[in-house]
Amino acid sequence: MRRLIRKKAAVLILAVLLVLSAVAGCQSRKEYTYYYYDYFDTFSSLTVYAADEATANHYDEIVREYLSRYDILLDSYEPHEGTVCLYMVNEQAGIEPVAVPDELYAFLEYGLAAFDITKGSVNIAMGALLRLWQEQLNRKADGAPAALAPTLPDTIPTLPDPAALREAALHADPANVILDPANRTVFFKDPLIKLDAGALGKGYVCARIEEALRAAGCNSALLSAGGNVLTIGTPPGLAGWNVGIRNPDPDAAEQVYTVWQVKDASVVTSGDYERYFVIGDTRYHHIIDPKTLYPGTRYHSITISCRDAAAADMLSTALFLLPEADGRALAAEYNARVLYIYNDYSSG
């Protein structure tokens, strides 16, 4: 069975690569592009400038290795033989402490810290609650065409049972996730807790990839990981990478709302327009507010750009759910650039 879709936001961010042929003196580095289809249930790509193909291929190997490794480690939906991943943690940590790899332990430390940083709006312990919504969202994603839906009622999304949502919310307290740094173990004081990396996973992996690429000597690259855009340096001879931010208005003539020029920073968008279903006049999407137990309704999308790829991913979800004043104050702590697109499609 195909893995349940678990990406935080499959929002479309267009990386607009500028033509470099007119740039004099930059011909010693060539452009190479690589594509990745098998990780985090999304499409990713790497554009890199390198002196030769062997060097570029080495950068590709680094990206592929990290995507592959963390795609397994952060998988909370399927087991992976020979590897302790989030699935095994969810199955066993309520029974006894589970020893986890160092990379997963570091992610769990970061994930738990995010809860306090974001005033509870980003909570990796919400897995049980998120699964109730994902069951319905995946019906929309996997279901038959609308014309066939009346004959296939099992593909039509419905709202999760409110009582089930309230019950799941009782088992989402991250304080009940106990990390033991001496033994590198995780234990659940509440055996019904389920962890989910969706709000943080891709950004965290992008941050680890950036570290590895820079250590390998890479100084000009753009990685797009299912909507999370990471930039290293600039294209040769240019001031930055142009990153287009999608217009959430389905009726707009222009698909791109605006374009940001980015250098040595990440851009991440959280929006309500990519994974959703509609009942009546209401759109139910994938970004769930821990306070209401329902999808957030404050904005159509939030775009963040900041130096830290992991923080950008965290902030995009947090700001989508927080009141604007709180969100802007949090973004300021990271010196982050923010674009709010409100429910009337205006921005600020």
C-alpha positions as CSV (number, residue, x, y, z in Angstrom):
1,M,0.0,0.0,0.0
2,R,1.3,3.5,-0.9
3,R,2.5,5.5,2.1
4,L,0.0,8.0,3.4
5,I,0.9,11.5,2.2
6,R,2.6,13.3,5.0
7,K,4.2,16.4,3.6
8,K,3.5,19.6,5.5
9,A,2.6,21.7,2.5
10,A,2.8,20.7,-1.1
11,V,2.7,24.4,-2.0
12,L,4.2,25.3,-5.3
13,I,7.2,27.6,-5.1
14,L,8.7,28.3,-8.6
15,A,12.5,28.6,-8.7
16,V,13.1,30.9,-11.6
17,L,16.6,30.3,-12.9
18,L,18.0,33.3,-14.7
19,V,19.8,33.0,-18.1
20,L,23.6,33.2,-17.5
21,S,24.9,33.2,-21.1
22,A,25.6,36.9,-21.1
23,V,27.6,36.8,-17.9
24,A,31.3,37.3,-18.8
25,G,34.1,35.5,-16.9
26,C,31.8,32.9,-15.4
27,Q,32.2,30.1,-17.9
28,S,34.5,28.1,-15.6
29,R,31.4,26.8,-13.8
30,K,28.6,25.0,-15.5
31,E,25.0,24.4,-14.5
32,Y,23.9,20.9,-13.6
33,T,20.4,19.8,-12.6
34,Y,19.3,16.6,-10.8
35,Y,15.8,15.3,-10.0
36,Y,14.5,13.2,-7.1
37,Y,11.2,11.5,-7.2
38,D,11.2,8.9,-4.4
39,Y,11.6,10.9,-1.1
40,F,9.1,12.5,1.3
41,D,6.2,11.7,-1.1
42,T,7.1,14.7,-3.3
43,F,9.3,15.9,-6.2
44,S,12.6,17.5,-5.5
45,S,15.4,19.0,-7.6
46,L,18.9,20.3,-7.3
47,T,20.4,23.0,-9.5
48,V,24.1,23.4,-8.8
49,Y,27.1,25.2,-10.4
50,A,30.3,23.3,-10.4
51,A,33.7,23.3,-12.2
52,D,33.1,19.8,-13.7
53,E,30.5,17.0,-13.8
54,A,32.4,14.9,-11.3
55,T,32.1,17.6,-8.7
56,A,28.4,18.2,-9.5
57,N,27.7,14.5,-9.3
58,H,29.3,14.4,-5.8
59,Y,26.9,17.1,-4.7
60,D,24.0,15.1,-6.1
61,E,25.2,12.0,-4.2
62,I,25.1,14.1,-1.0
63,V,21.6,15.3,-1.5
64,R,20.3,11.9,-2.5
65,E,21.9,10.3,0.5
66,Y,20.4,12.7,3.0
67,L,16.9,12.6,1.3
68,S,17.0,8.8,1.4
69,R,18.2,8.5,4.9
70,Y,15.8,11.0,6.5
71,D,12.9,9.8,4.4
72,I,13.2,6.6,6.3
73,L,14.1,8.0,9.7
74,L,11.1,10.4,9.8
75,D,8.6,8.0,8.3
76,S,5.8,7.5,10.9
77,Y,3.6,5.4,8.6
78,E,5.7,2.4,7.5
79,P,8.4,0.2,9.1
80,H,11.8,-0.1,7.5
81,E,13.7,-3.2,8.2
82,G,17.0,-2.7,9.9
83,T,16.3,1.0,10.8
84,V,14.7,2.5,13.9
85,C,12.4,5.2,12.4
86,L,9.4,7.2,13.7
87,Y,7.1,4.3,12.9
88,M,9.0,2.0,15.3
89,V,9.1,4.8,18.0
90,N,5.4,5.2,17.7
91,E,4.8,1.5,18.1
92,Q,7.2,0.8,20.9
93,A,8.0,3.9,22.9
94,G,4.8,3.7,24.9
95,I,5.9,0.3,26.1
96,E,9.5,0.8,26.9
97,P,12.3,3.3,26.0
98,V,13.5,2.9,22.4
99,A,17.1,3.6,21.4
100,V,17.2,5.7,18.2
101,P,19.9,6.7,15.8
102,D,21.7,10.0,16.6
103,E,20.2,11.8,13.6
104,L,16.6,10.9,14.7
105,Y,17.4,11.8,18.3
106,A,18.6,15.2,17.2
107,F,15.5,15.8,15.2
108,L,13.3,14.8,18.2
109,E,15.1,17.3,20.4
110,Y,14.5,20.0,17.8
111,G,10.9,19.0,17.3
112,L,10.1,19.2,21.0
113,A,11.8,22.5,21.3
114,A,9.6,23.9,18.4
115,F,6.5,23.5,20.6
116,D,7.7,26.1,23.0
117,I,9.2,28.3,20.4
118,T,6.0,28.5,18.4
119,K,3.6,28.9,21.4
120,G,2.3,25.4,20.8
121,S,1.3,25.9,17.2
122,V,3.9,23.3,15.9
123,N,3.5,20.1,17.8
124,I,5.2,16.8,16.6
125,A,3.1,14.9,19.2
126,M,-0.1,15.6,17.2
127,G,0.2,12.4,15.1
128,A,-3.0,10.8,16.3
129,L,-5.0,13.9,15.6
130,L,-3.3,14.5,12.2
131,R,-4.1,11.0,11.0
132,L,-7.8,11.6,11.4
133,W,-7.6,14.5,9.0
134,Q,-5.1,12.7,6.7
135,E,-7.5,9.9,6.1
136,Q,-9.9,12.3,4.6
137,L,-7.3,14.4,2.7
138,N,-5.9,11.2,1.2
139,R,-9.3,10.2,0.0
140,K,-9.3,13.5,-2.0
141,A,-5.8,12.9,-3.2
142,D,-6.4,9.2,-4.1
143,G,-10.0,9.2,-5.1
144,A,-11.9,8.9,-8.4
145,P,-12.7,11.8,-10.6
146,A,-15.5,14.0,-9.4
147,A,-17.8,12.6,-12.1
148,L,-17.5,9.1,-10.6
149,A,-17.6,10.1,-6.9
150,P,-21.4,9.5,-6.6
151,T,-20.9,5.9,-7.5
152,L,-17.9,5.5,-5.2
153,P,-19.0,6.9,-1.9
154,D,-16.0,5.5,-0.1
155,T,-13.8,8.0,-1.9
156,I,-15.7,11.1,-0.8
157,P,-14.1,12.9,2.2
158,T,-16.1,13.5,5.3
159,L,-15.2,15.5,8.5
160,P,-13.5,13.5,11.2
161,D,-15.8,12.6,14.1
162,P,-15.6,15.5,16.6
163,A,-15.4,13.1,19.5
164,A,-12.5,11.2,17.9
165,L,-10.7,14.6,17.4
166,R,-11.2,15.5,21.1
167,E,-9.9,12.1,22.2
168,A,-6.9,12.3,19.9
169,A,-6.1,15.8,21.3
170,L,-5.9,14.3,24.8
171,H,-2.9,12.3,23.6
172,A,-0.8,15.1,22.1
173,D,1.1,16.6,25.0
174,P,4.8,16.8,24.1
175,A,5.7,16.9,27.8
176,N,4.9,13.1,27.8
177,V,7.7,12.5,25.3
178,I,10.8,11.7,27.4
179,L,14.2,11.9,25.8
180,D,17.2,10.4,27.6
181,P,20.4,12.0,26.2
182,A,22.7,9.6,28.0
183,N,21.2,6.5,26.4
184,R,19.8,8.2,23.2
185,T,16.3,6.8,23.9
186,V,12.7,8.0,23.7
187,F,9.9,7.0,25.9
188,F,6.2,7.9,25.9
189,K,4.6,8.5,29.4
190,D,1.3,8.4,27.4
191,P,1.3,5.2,25.3
192,L,-1.3,6.7,22.9
193,I,1.0,9.5,21.7
194,K,1.9,9.4,18.0
195,L,4.7,11.5,16.6
196,D,4.5,13.2,13.2
197,A,7.4,15.0,11.5
198,G,5.3,16.7,8.8
199,A,5.5,20.3,9.9
200,L,9.2,20.2,10.3
201,G,10.8,17.3,8.4
202,K,11.7,18.7,5.0
203,G,13.1,22.0,6.4
204,Y,15.2,20.1,8.9
205,V,16.6,17.8,6.2
206,C,17.3,20.8,4.0
207,A,19.3,22.3,6.8
208,R,21.4,19.1,7.1
209,I,21.9,19.0,3.4
210,E,23.1,22.6,3.3
211,E,25.7,21.8,6.0
212,A,26.9,18.8,4.0
213,L,27.0,20.7,0.7
214,R,28.9,23.6,2.1
215,A,31.4,21.3,3.8
216,A,32.0,19.6,0.4
217,G,32.8,23.0,-1.1
218,C,29.5,23.8,-2.8
219,N,29.0,27.6,-3.1
220,S,26.2,27.9,-5.7
221,A,23.1,25.8,-5.5
222,L,19.3,25.8,-5.3
223,L,17.5,22.8,-3.8
224,S,13.7,22.7,-4.1
225,A,12.3,20.0,-1.9
226,G,8.5,19.8,-2.5
227,G,8.0,23.5,-1.9
228,N,10.9,24.1,0.5
229,V,13.5,26.1,-1.4
230,L,17.1,26.3,-0.1
231,T,19.7,28.6,-1.8
232,I,23.4,28.5,-1.4
233,G,25.3,31.5,-2.7
234,T,24.1,32.9,-6.0
235,P,24.2,31.9,-9.7
236,P,27.5,32.9,-11.2
237,G,27.7,36.7,-11.7
238,L,24.2,37.4,-10.3
239,A,23.0,38.9,-7.0
240,G,20.6,36.1,-6.1
241,W,18.2,33.4,-7.1
242,N,14.7,34.5,-8.1
243,V,12.1,32.5,-6.3
244,G,8.5,32.8,-7.4
245,I,5.7,32.6,-4.7
246,R,2.5,31.0,-5.9
247,N,-0.7,32.9,-6.0
248,P,-3.3,31.1,-3.8
249,D,-6.2,32.6,-5.8
250,P,-7.4,29.8,-8.2
251,D,-9.1,32.5,-10.4
252,A,-6.1,34.8,-10.7
253,A,-4.6,35.3,-14.2
254,E,-1.1,35.1,-12.8
255,Q,0.1,31.9,-11.1
256,V,3.0,33.7,-9.4
257,Y,2.0,36.3,-6.8
258,T,5.4,37.9,-6.5
259,V,9.1,37.0,-6.9
260,W,11.8,37.3,-4.2
261,Q,15.5,37.5,-4.8
262,V,17.2,35.1,-2.4
263,K,20.8,34.5,-1.4
264,D,22.0,32.1,1.3
265,A,18.5,31.6,2.7
266,S,15.5,29.4,2.5
267,V,12.0,30.1,1.3
268,V,9.0,28.1,2.6
269,T,5.2,28.6,2.1
270,S,2.3,27.1,4.0
271,G,-1.0,27.5,2.3
272,D,-4.6,26.2,2.2
273,Y,-4.8,25.6,-1.5
274,E,-2.8,22.5,-2.3
275,R,-4.2,19.6,-0.2
276,Y,-7.8,20.1,0.8
277,F,-11.4,18.9,0.3
278,V,-14.6,21.0,0.2
279,I,-17.8,20.3,2.1
280,G,-20.6,22.8,1.4
281,D,-18.8,26.2,1.1
282,T,-15.9,25.3,3.4
283,R,-12.5,24.2,2.4
284,Y,-10.7,21.8,4.8
285,H,-7.0,21.7,4.3
286,H,-4.0,20.0,5.9
287,I,-2.7,22.6,8.3
288,I,-4.4,21.7,11.6
289,D,-4.6,24.2,14.5
290,P,-3.9,22.4,17.8
291,K,-6.2,24.8,19.6
292,T,-9.3,24.3,17.4
293,L,-8.5,20.8,16.1
294,Y,-9.6,22.0,12.7
295,P,-7.7,23.6,9.7
296,G,-6.4,27.1,10.3
297,T,-8.6,29.8,8.8
298,R,-6.6,33.1,9.4
299,Y,-4.9,33.3,6.0
300,H,-4.6,31.8,2.6
301,S,-0.8,31.4,2.8
302,I,2.3,32.5,4.7
303,T,5.7,32.6,3.0
304,I,8.9,32.8,5.1
305,S,12.5,33.5,4.1
306,C,15.3,33.2,6.6
307,R,18.8,32.0,6.9
308,D,18.0,28.7,8.7
309,A,16.1,26.2,6.5
310,A,14.7,24.3,9.5
311,A,13.5,27.5,11.1
312,A,11.8,28.7,7.8
313,D,9.8,25.4,7.7
314,M,8.8,25.8,11.4
315,L,7.9,29.4,11.0
316,S,5.7,29.0,8.0
317,T,3.4,26.6,9.9
318,A,3.5,28.6,13.1
319,L,2.7,31.9,11.4
320,F,-0.2,30.3,9.5
321,L,-1.8,29.4,12.8
322,L,-0.8,32.3,15.1
323,P,-2.5,35.7,15.2
324,E,-0.6,38.1,13.0
325,A,1.0,40.2,15.8
326,D,2.3,37.1,17.5
327,G,3.5,35.7,14.2
328,R,5.4,38.8,13.2
329,A,7.0,39.0,16.6
330,L,8.2,35.4,16.2
331,A,9.5,36.0,12.7
332,A,11.4,39.0,13.9
333,E,13.4,36.8,16.3
334,Y,14.8,35.0,13.3
335,N,15.2,38.1,11.2
336,A,12.8,36.5,8.7
337,R,11.1,38.1,5.7
338,V,7.4,37.4,5.7
339,L,4.6,37.5,3.2
340,Y,1.0,37.2,4.5
341,I,-1.7,36.6,1.9
342,Y,-5.0,37.2,3.6
343,N,-8.4,35.7,3.0
344,D,-9.3,38.4,0.5
345,Y,-6.0,37.7,-1.4
346,S,-4.5,41.0,-0.4
347,S,-1.0,40.8,1.2
348,G,1.1,42.4,3.8
